[in-house]
Amino acid sequence: MEHEPILEPALPIVDPHHHLWTGPPPWGNNAAAAAHRTTEIRRRFPTYLLGELLADINSGHNIVATIFVECRQMFRAGASPALQPVGETEFVNGIAAMSASGVFGDTRVCEGIVSHADLTLGDGVAETLEAHIDASHRFRGIRHAAAYDPDSEVLGPFSHTPPGLYCADSFRAGFGHLGRLGLTFDAWLLEPQLPDLADLARAFPEQPIVLDHVGTPLGIASYRGRRAERFDIWRRNIRSLAACSNLIVKLGGLGMPTVGFETDTAAGSSSEAHAAAWRPYIEECIEAFGPDRCMFESNFPVDKINCSYAVLWNAMKRIAAQYSETEKAALFHGTASGTYRLSSD
């Protein structure tokens, strides 16, 4: 059921997590695994740029601003490896400037930009971070993903990431530069890895850290049929993370193939079905972190495999219906606006 009435159409939303690409991102080099995980994304969303994003965000919900999150696009050709990621900030800043003209509507697309830097460069990453800052006043922070699982079928093209990245001395040497420059950090890792993030957050208690995708519970490959079995493990780790006051969590990403919910709620199903599937994870995060440290996200176009933009936000609104107007304001726009220092929401 892709077409359904928009719930609470006036509610302002800051979408704090989406991508733009000229092709699904080159997150790995294992061709067989890539085919296993990304064939359908390639087929359905070969390009996702301003036009495609606008078609989604103009589907009825009141999207007032968005945050772009890195997906390794438009890296600088010919630059040193440290400076290549700055090309993505330059690319997205151009999209944001187009949006800021007002020609394409009122939504402030890419009002914040979260890019990539190789934090394992240690002190050498300072050059990268300063170049990102110079490239755009919209630049807000870095995502350096650490997603890893010993089962190579879980992540496919993502499986090139080494284990224990967030605990590595070289990574932490680079990570320490974020606070000096007032930058946020987005963390993407998988449910079994969550203790690594808690250790990182405790080691840098003043550094704002955003956990992407409720910590990415797993439901495929060797985890197939075990998601419910592992829920209590995930919940204990979420509560441990919530004890770190510098951690914020994004509520979404549950439409990713890695989570495995598409076996429970087929693409095209209703917002009621998606809300029922996602509710236990989202409600637990809100209870643990509180609305002021939670933000709903779309993770588009990756989660578009599972449902439309309109249906996704309807599902989030169904889950949030039990909360007060003040709490909903935080969940849908206030936390995101404050975390990424947007001018207004």
C-alpha positions in Angstrom: 0.0 0.0 0.0 2.3 2.8 -1.3 -0.5 5.4 -1.6 -2.1 6.4 1.7 -3.2 9.6 3.3 -0.5 11.7 4.9 -0.7 11.8 8.7 -0.2 15.1 10.5 0.9 16.9 7.3 1.8 20.1 9.0 4.3 18.5 11.5 7.8 20.0 10.7 10.4 17.3 9.9 14.2 17.6 9.6 15.4 14.5 7.8 18.8 14.0 9.3 20.0 11.1 7.2 19.9 10.7 3.4 22.3 10.1 0.6 22.8 11.4 -2.9 24.6 9.5 -5.6 25.3 9.0 -9.3 25.3 5.2 -8.6 25.2 3.1 -5.5 28.3 3.9 -3.5 31.5 1.9 -4.0 31.6 0.6 -0.4 33.7 -2.5 -1.2 35.4 -4.5 -3.9 34.0 -8.0 -3.5 32.0 -8.3 -6.7 30.1 -11.5 -5.7 29.1 -10.1 -2.4 28.2 -6.7 -4.0 25.9 -8.5 -6.3 24.3 -10.4 -3.4 23.6 -7.2 -1.5 23.2 -4.3 -4.0 21.7 -5.6 -7.2 18.2 -4.5 -6.3 19.4 -1.0 -5.2 21.3 -0.6 -8.4 18.3 -1.7 -10.5 15.8 0.6 -8.7 17.9 3.6 -7.8 20.8 4.0 -10.3 20.8 7.8 -9.7 19.6 9.7 -6.6 20.2 13.4 -7.0 18.3 16.5 -6.2 15.4 15.7 -8.6 14.9 12.2 -7.1 15.2 13.5 -3.6 12.7 16.3 -4.2 10.2 13.8 -5.7 10.3 11.9 -2.4 10.3 14.8 0.1 7.5 16.6 -1.8 5.2 13.5 -1.4 3.1 15.2 1.3 5.1 15.5 4.6 6.4 18.9 5.8 10.1 18.4 5.3 11.7 21.7 6.3 15.4 20.6 6.0 17.6 17.7 5.4 21.1 16.4 6.3 23.3 14.7 3.8 25.4 11.8 5.1 28.5 10.5 3.3 28.3 7.8 0.7 31.7 8.2 -1.0 30.5 10.3 -4.0 32.5 12.7 -6.2 35.8 12.3 -4.4 38.4 14.7 -5.8 40.3 13.1 -8.7 44.0 13.4 -8.5 44.1 14.7 -5.0 46.0 13.1 -2.2 44.1 10.2 -0.5 43.6 12.5 2.6 41.9 15.2 0.5 39.9 13.1 -1.9 36.8 13.0 0.4 36.6 16.8 0.3 35.1 16.5 -3.2 31.9 15.0 -1.7 31.4 18.1 0.5 32.0 20.3 -2.6 29.5 18.3 -4.6 26.8 18.4 -1.9 27.3 22.0 -1.2 26.5 22.7 -4.8 23.2 20.8 -4.4 22.5 22.7 -1.2 23.1 26.0 -3.0 20.6 25.1 -5.7 18.0 24.3 -3.0 18.8 27.6 -1.2 17.9 29.5 -4.3 14.2 28.8 -3.6 13.7 27.7 -7.2 13.0 24.1 -6.1 10.7 24.9 -3.1 11.0 25.7 0.6 12.8 22.7 1.9 16.4 23.4 2.8 18.0 20.4 1.1 21.4 19.4 2.5 21.3 22.2 5.1 23.9 20.1 7.0 26.6 17.9 5.4 28.2 14.9 7.1 31.2 13.8 5.0 34.0 11.2 5.3 37.5 11.5 6.6 40.0 8.7 7.3 40.4 9.1 11.0 43.1 6.4 11.1 45.4 9.1 9.6 45.8 10.3 13.2 47.1 13.8 13.4 47.2 13.8 9.6 43.4 14.0 9.4 43.5 17.7 10.6 44.2 18.7 7.0 41.2 16.9 5.7 38.9 18.3 8.3 40.0 21.9 7.8 39.6 21.4 4.0 36.0 20.2 4.6 35.3 23.3 6.7 36.8 25.6 4.0 34.7 23.8 1.3 31.3 24.6 2.9 29.7 26.5 5.8 27.2 23.7 5.8 29.8 21.0 6.8 28.9 19.7 10.2 30.8 16.5 10.9 32.3 13.1 9.8 31.1 9.6 9.4 33.7 6.9 9.4 31.8 3.6 9.3 33.1 0.6 11.3 30.5 -1.9 10.3 32.1 -5.4 10.3 31.0 -9.0 10.9 33.0 -12.2 10.6 30.2 -13.6 8.4 31.1 -12.1 5.0 27.5 -12.7 3.8 26.1 -10.1 6.3 27.6 -7.0 4.7 28.7 -8.1 1.3 30.6 -5.1 -0.2 30.9 -3.5 3.3 32.9 -6.4 4.7 36.3 -4.8 3.8 36.2 -2.8 7.1 38.6 -4.1 9.6 37.3 -5.4 13.0 37.6 -3.2 16.1 38.1 0.1 14.2 36.7 2.3 16.9 39.1 0.8 19.4 42.2 1.3 17.3 44.8 3.8 18.6 45.3 5.3 15.1 41.5 5.9 14.7 41.3 7.5 18.2 44.2 9.8 17.4 42.3 11.2 14.5 38.9 11.1 16.3 40.3 13.5 18.9 40.6 16.3 16.3 36.8 16.4 15.8 36.2 18.1 19.2 38.8 20.7 18.6 37.0 21.8 15.5 33.4 21.5 17.0 32.4 18.7 14.7 29.9 15.8 15.2 30.7 12.2 14.6 28.2 9.7 13.0 28.9 6.1 13.9 27.7 3.2 11.7 28.4 -0.2 13.1 26.4 -3.4 13.7 24.5 -4.7 16.8 27.3 -7.1 17.9 29.8 -4.2 17.8 27.9 -1.8 20.0 30.2 -2.3 23.0 33.0 -0.8 20.9 31.0 2.4 20.5 30.3 2.6 24.2 34.0 2.4 24.9 34.7 5.1 22.4 32.0 7.4 23.9 33.4 6.9 27.4 36.9 7.7 26.2 35.8 11.0 24.6 32.9 12.1 26.9 32.7 15.7 25.4 32.5 14.5 21.8 29.0 14.5 20.3 28.4 11.0 18.7 25.4 10.1 16.7 24.6 6.4 16.4 23.0 5.6 13.0 20.1 3.2 12.4 19.4 2.2 16.1 22.6 0.3 16.0 21.7 -1.9 13.0 20.1 -5.1 14.3 20.8 -8.0 12.0 18.4 -10.5 10.4 20.2 -12.1 7.5 22.9 -14.7 6.7 24.0 -16.4 10.0 21.6 -14.0 11.9 18.5 -15.1 9.9 15.7 -16.0 12.3 17.8 -14.8 15.3 16.8 -11.1 15.4 14.2 -11.7 18.2 16.6 -14.0 20.0 19.2 -11.2 20.0 16.8 -8.4 20.9 17.7 -8.5 24.6 21.4 -8.3 23.8 20.8 -5.3 21.6 18.6 -3.7 24.4 21.3 -4.1 27.0 23.9 -2.5 24.7 21.5 0.4 23.9 21.0 1.1 27.6 24.7 1.1 28.1 25.1 3.6 25.3 22.3 5.8 26.7 24.3 6.1 29.9 26.9 8.1 27.8 25.4 11.6 27.8 27.3 12.5 24.6 25.5 9.9 22.5 22.4 10.6 20.3 20.6 8.0 18.3 19.0 8.0 14.8 15.7 6.2 14.7 15.5 4.5 11.3 17.5 2.4 8.9 15.3 -0.6 9.7 14.4 -0.9 6.1 17.9 -1.9 5.1 18.3 -5.3 3.6 20.9 -6.2 6.4 18.2 -5.9 9.1 16.0 -8.4 7.2 12.6 -6.9 7.8 11.7 -7.1 4.2 11.0 -10.8 4.8 8.3 -9.6 7.3 7.0 -6.5 5.6 7.2 -6.8 1.9 7.9 -3.6 -0.2 4.7 -1.8 -0.8 3.1 -2.7 2.5 1.3 -0.2 4.7 2.7 2.2 7.3 0.8 0.2 9.9 2.9 -2.9 9.1 6.2 -1.1 9.1 5.3 0.6 12.4 4.5 -2.7 14.0 7.8 -4.2 12.9 10.0 -1.2 13.8 8.2 -0.2 17.0 10.1 -2.4 19.5 13.5 -1.0 18.5 12.4 2.7 18.2 10.4 2.7 21.5 13.3 1.1 23.4 15.7 3.8 22.1 13.3 6.6 23.0 12.8 5.1 26.5 16.6 4.7 27.0 17.8 8.0 25.5 14.8 10.3 25.8 13.3 12.3 22.9 15.9 15.1 23.3 18.6 12.6 22.2 16.6 10.8 19.5 15.8 11.8 15.9 13.8 10.0 13.2 15.6 9.5 9.9 14.7 8.3 6.4 18.0 6.7 5.3 16.9 7.2 1.7 17.2 5.9 -0.9 18.6 2.8 0.9 15.4 2.2 2.8 13.3 2.9 -0.3 13.9 -0.8 -1.0 11.3 -1.4 1.7 8.8 1.4 1.4 8.1 4.9 0.0 9.1 8.1 1.7 5.5 9.0 2.4 4.8 5.6 4.0 8.1 5.7 6.0 7.2 9.0 7.7 3.6 7.8 8.2 5.1 4.8 10.1 7.2 7.0 12.2 4.2 9.2 13.0 2.2 6.2 14.0 5.0 5.1 16.4 5.2 8.6 17.8 1.5 9.1 18.4 1.8 8.2 22.1 4.2 11.1 22.8 3.4 14.7 23.7 3.6 17.5 21.2 6.9 18.7 22.8 8.4 15.2 22.6 7.3 14.8 19.0 8.8 18.2 18.1 12.2 16.9 19.4 11.9 13.5 17.7 11.0 15.0 14.3 13.0 18.1 14.1 14.4 19.6 17.3 17.1 17.0 18.1 18.3 17.0 14.6 18.4 20.8 14.3 20.3 21.1 17.5 22.7 18.3 16.9 23.7 19.5 13.5 23.5 23.2 14.3 20.9 24.2 11.8 20.0 27.9 11.7 16.3 27.1 12.4 13.8 24.3 12.0 
